[in-house]
Amino acid sequence: MSFLGLGGPPDDDGVEKTPEEKAAEEKQKRQRLIAARLVVAGVGLTFLVVGFVDFITKSH
């Protein structure tokens, strides 16, 4: 299995999935994408805040 389950072959063993299973997988993909975006946004916001505080404290 690849890191975070990305890029690997599907684990379907050649069995056709029901529409409910496909919908559940799509929902899980969307949730992972949203979670990843939130992590990136949080890291970016942290860098902005730290940079701003550093700028303010060094200017005085």
Protein Blocks (a to p, Z undefined) as FASTA:
>chain_A
ZZhhioiacfklopacdfklmmmmmmmmmmmmmmmmmmmmmmmmmmmmmmmmmmmmmmZZ
